[in-house]
Each structure stands twice: as C-alpha cells, then as structure tokens.
Amino acid sequence: PLVESGGGLVPAVGSRRLSCAASGLTVSAYSMGWFGQAPGKPREFAAVISRSGGSTYYADSVKGRCTISRDNAKNAVYLQMNSLKPEDAAVYYCAVRLGITYRLGVNEYDYWGQGTQVTVSS
C-alpha cells in the first residue's frame, strides 16, 4: 500500500512537504505520481517521476512551485509544495503506475493511497 502524510493547514504563500511511504512495492521500479482533488472536482494530475527518476513532469498549475522527488533508501516519494495558493487546497493522493512509461491520466495509475488533506488559508 501507499500511505500519504504531511498535509495540514498552511498559510497562503507557505510551503508543505507531502510524503508517500510505500510498502509491498519498490518505488524505484515504477512511475510515481501525485494528484490533487478539490471538493466537488475531479482528481487532477499534479506531478510524476519516472521509473528511472531521471524525468519529472508537472501540471501547469504547479510548475515552478512544486518538486517531486524520491528516496529509494526510504522507499518513499515526496511532493514539496511552495508558494501555496488557496486554489491548491485539495486532498493529495500518491499513486503508482505499473506500466513502463509514465503517464498523466488518473486512469493510467494502478494503486492509490488514501490521500492527505492540504488546506490553504488566505
């Protein structure tokens, strides 16, 4: 399973680091993604890191403000979120894609964590 943590109440323009701890799978063997879901909205892609770790890709909405990274020794993936905006408030989910190449679509991912809530105060 995947277990996210690190969410909470953050002031606008503040920062937050989300963590995703994996068990039963090795994060370095798969593409790992982060997705956000705001109330009443569909789950949306935020960031992905490739199997090799050599490629990352971000949604336009978070590009330049967020960084996805991976710690193979801890078998974990992170999303560093900076300059947070009220519109960033969402439940953030970590997900693993078993396919060879990385993808951006929600339906392209095979296993999901339970999510961690990020609330941004204005």
N, C-alpha and C positions, 0 to 999 in steps of 0.2 A: 504493500500500500504506500500511498504518498500522504504525508502529513504536513500541512502548511502551518506556519506560525509567523508572528511578527506584526500582525495587524493591530489596529487600535485607533484612538483619536489623535489626529495630527493637526496642528495649525496650518493654515494656508501658507505656502512657500516653505513649509517644513520638509523633513525627509523621513523616510521609513525604509527599513530593510526587511523584506519578506524572505522567509526561509521555507524550503521544501525538503524534508527528510524522507529518503526512500528506503524501503526495506523490501526484500524479495526480488529486487531487480537492481541492476548496476546502472547508475545514471550515465556513465561514460559510454555505455553501449547503445544509447538511444538519443533521439532528439527530445529535448525537454522544452515545454512551453509554459508560459504564463498567460492567463486570460482573466479579464475582469467582467463582472456582471453587476450593473447598477439596477436598482429596483425598477421593475416593470420593463426592463430592456433585455435583449438577448445577450448571451455571453459573447464577448468580443476578444479577439486576439490582441495581446499586448507585446509579447516578446518570445523569441525562440532561440535556443542554442543548439547547434548541430551535434551529431554524434561525436565528431572529432573535437568539438569545442572550438574549431577554427573559424566558424561562421556564426554570426548572430544577426538577427533581423528584428526590427521594431515597427510597431504601428506608428503612423504619422503622429498620432495623438500623444505618444510618449517619447518619441525620438528626441534625443538630446537631453532628456530629463531622467531617463531610466537606463539601468545597465543590468543585463542578465549575466550571471556567472555561475561557475560550477566548481565544486571542491570534490575531486574524485576520492580523496582520502576519507572524507566525511560522508561520501555518497549523498551529496546534497546539492541543491540548486538554489540560487538566490535571485531576488529582484530588488535592486537598490533603486528607490524612487526618491527623486529630488524635486524641489520647486513644486510641491504638490498643489493642485488646484481643487476647488470644490467639486468640479466635474470628474475628478479622479476617484471620488468616493465610490466604492463597489466592494463586492466580495471577490477576492482574487483567488483563482484556482491554479494549481500546478497540474500539469498533465504530461503524460509520456506517449510518444508515438513509436510504435514498433516497426514502422516502415523504414526503409533505408535512407530516404531523403527527408529533409524537414519540410513541413507544410505549415500553412497559416490557418487553415479552417478548423473550426471546432470539431467537425465530424471526422477529421483526419487523426484524431488522438484516441488512444485506446483505454487508458486508465487515468482516473482523476482523483485528486484529493478532495477533502471535504470543504475546503475554502477557508479563507481568513478575511475578516471584515476590516476594511480601511475606511475610516470616516474622516473627512477633512472639514475643519471648522473655518469659516470665513471671518 
